[in-house]
Every structure is written in C-alpha cells, then in structure tokens.
Amino acid sequence: MSTAVLSEDQKKQGNFRAMLDYCVEMGVTLTDHLLTETDQKLYASNTIQNEVIHFYSQEIREKIVSSLRRARFFTVIADETKDSSIAGQL
C-alpha cells in the first residue's frame, strides 16, 4: 500500500487531475494517454470526470465486497457528525 503525499503542484491542479496523475505514477493504463495528449484533448469534462469516478467507485466496491466475502468476521464502525442545521448525520 502506498503512502504517497500530494505535491504543491498537484494540490493546485484540483482533485480530479491529481487523481489522474497519481494513477500514472502507480502505472495505471491512463499513462500513455495522459502523457501524450495536450490539455485540450484530455477529455476531462464534467461528464468524463463523473464516468471515471463512477468506474473507480465500482472497482473499490468490488474489492471491498471480495475482501468481506473472504473474511470470517468483520465489523462496521460508524460515527455521527452534525450538519449546518445541527441535525445528526450518520
């Protein structure tokens, strides 16, 4: 498991671009596309960003479910926080 920390340049680019850069560093398939295309051709519109985030969320969910199925036991820890209307949110 990596303990990478975002550089100042990555922080200025925004979360989505920083995530893509991180994927490149980790050797994900996006490397060639991101290193060869100009900023105008990255296809990083809101729609594409949402599709990429949805794809990663599915991958993460599948890994969690797979891990839970292999485990004999597991626990769920939940915490509550108050929102702006002082209502508790779980």
CORMOTA-V269236 format. One record per helix or strand of 2 or more residues. SS is the DSSP state (A for helix, B for strand). FROM is the first residue (numbers start at 1). TO is the last residue. If there is no record, write none. Layout:
# CORMOTA-V269236
[[SS;FROM;TO] [SS;FROM;TO]]
This chain:
# CORMOTA-V269236
[[A;8;13] [A;15;25] [A;31;36] [A;39;41] [A;46;70] [B;81;82] [B;88;89]]
